[in-house]
């Protein structure tokens, strides 16, 4: 895979990761220090959370493969 395509996959991951945080912040407010305050969290649809997480995880696994191939490593 060339550098341009690899960078596009990394950017896609970063965008998805940011979207996941934004999604969570709709239901979980932040405290004074900027951390998610789970004590004040609203209920979240588990299926919606899983669907978003699965897409993010899939993209992370793609990037793992790219990194392994670019570095000439063998996957474990």
C-alpha positions as CSV (number, residue, x, y, z in Angstrom):
1,X,0.0,0.0,0.0
2,X,1.4,3.4,-0.9
3,X,1.8,6.2,1.7
4,X,-1.1,8.2,0.4
5,X,-3.6,5.4,0.8
6,X,-2.1,4.5,4.2
7,X,-2.5,8.1,5.4
8,X,-6.1,8.1,4.2
9,X,-6.8,5.1,6.4
10,X,-5.1,6.7,9.4
11,X,-7.1,9.9,8.9
12,X,-10.3,7.8,8.6
13,X,-9.5,6.2,11.9
14,X,-8.9,9.5,13.6
15,X,-12.2,10.9,12.3
16,X,-14.1,7.9,13.5
17,X,-12.4,8.1,16.9
18,X,-13.4,11.7,17.2
19,X,-17.0,10.9,16.2
20,X,-17.1,8.2,18.9
21,X,-16.1,10.6,21.6
22,X,-18.6,13.2,20.3
23,X,-21.3,10.5,20.4
24,X,-20.4,9.5,24.0
25,X,-20.4,13.1,25.1
26,X,-24.0,13.5,24.0
27,X,-24.9,11.1,26.9
28,X,-22.0,11.5,29.3
29,X,-21.2,15.0,30.5
30,X,-17.7,16.1,31.4
31,X,-16.7,17.1,34.9
32,X,-14.7,20.2,35.9
33,X,-11.4,18.5,34.9
34,X,-12.7,17.6,31.4
35,X,-13.1,13.9,32.0
36,X,-16.3,12.0,31.3
37,X,-18.5,12.0,34.4
38,X,-20.2,8.6,34.4
39,X,-22.1,9.4,37.6
40,X,-24.2,11.8,35.5
41,X,-24.5,9.7,32.4
42,X,-27.8,9.1,30.6
43,X,-28.8,5.7,29.3
44,X,-27.3,4.8,25.8
45,X,-28.7,2.3,23.4
46,X,-26.3,-0.6,23.7
47,X,-26.8,-1.7,20.0
48,X,-26.0,1.9,18.8
49,X,-22.8,1.9,21.0
50,X,-21.7,-1.5,19.8
51,X,-22.3,-0.6,16.1
52,X,-20.2,2.5,16.4
53,X,-17.5,0.7,18.4
54,X,-17.4,-2.2,16.0
55,X,-16.8,0.2,13.0
56,X,-14.0,1.9,15.0
57,X,-12.4,-1.4,16.0
58,X,-12.6,-2.6,12.4
59,X,-10.7,0.5,11.2
60,X,-8.1,0.0,13.9
61,X,-7.6,-3.6,12.8
62,X,-7.1,-2.4,9.2
63,X,-4.5,0.1,10.4
64,X,-2.8,-2.6,12.4
65,X,-2.4,-4.6,9.2
66,X,-1.0,-1.7,7.4
67,X,1.5,-1.0,10.1
68,X,2.6,-4.6,10.2
69,X,3.0,-4.8,6.5
70,X,4.9,-1.5,6.3
71,X,7.3,-2.5,9.0
72,X,7.7,-6.0,7.5
73,X,6.5,-7.7,10.7
74,X,4.6,-10.9,11.1
75,X,1.2,-10.6,12.8
76,X,0.7,-12.4,16.1
